[in-house]
């Protein structure tokens, strides 16, 4: 568990405790010296506890119906990571409408370059259709492709959103999408491409190098995660993954995402470290 809140020993926190219990938020209040410390399971719950205390804890009965607890837990998740859930919802919707990338009529408005009257992808982007620079991230080909990317966006996106806010996550997602998609168009094999993986490598690079410069609980990824993702990147670059039947891999998007994400992490982590040392 992690400390979410510290208050003077004489302060009455019983109303906060009742509210947290009624909403199913696991916590513990312990006396440590001259303070009371409210402990939470993870940083997401800790953020909720701090926000409740700051905004004022509502009056609540000691117990609440189980169904109401479940609904509140879902609302709590929506409140704190709406951008993460929004990106995943759009991705899922596109996957359903396009039948996992098999319906060309759905994919055509989302491709990086438009389709010519002859039915081929154009050689260059149409800057009047600016959304195409971003929308390939929502295209996925197959359930494994979708599941892998969705799970990793959930894991990395929510960490950044909890740490830096929804608008920040939106900004880096758009930036990483733009750079990774453009990298794939410039340096990858010509043809249709899509997926969140370029953005994922951007988020990974951001968390990894930010944490290296300025450690914090949000970006403390298990050591094996970074190694696994980098090994996967090398295997994809080697061509082995495609040879094993996983299809064409957008390697340039992965590399472009990792580079821009790492640079962003270095800048943000460096600035935060400077602020803390000053």
Secondary structure, DSSP 8 states (H G I E B T S, - for coil): -EEEEEEETTS--HHHHHHHHHTT--EEEEEETTEEEEEESSHHHHHHHHHHHHH------S---HHHHHHHHHHHHHHH-HHHHHHHHHHHHHHHHTTTTT-HHHHGGGSSS-B-TTSSB-SS--TTSTTHHHHGGG---SHHHHHHHHHHHHHHHHHHHHHH-HHHHHHHHHHHHHHHHHHHHHHS-SS----SHHHHHHHHHHHHHHHHHS--STT---HHHHHHHHHHHHHHHHTHHIIIII----HHHHHHHHHHHHHHHHHHHHHHHHHHH-
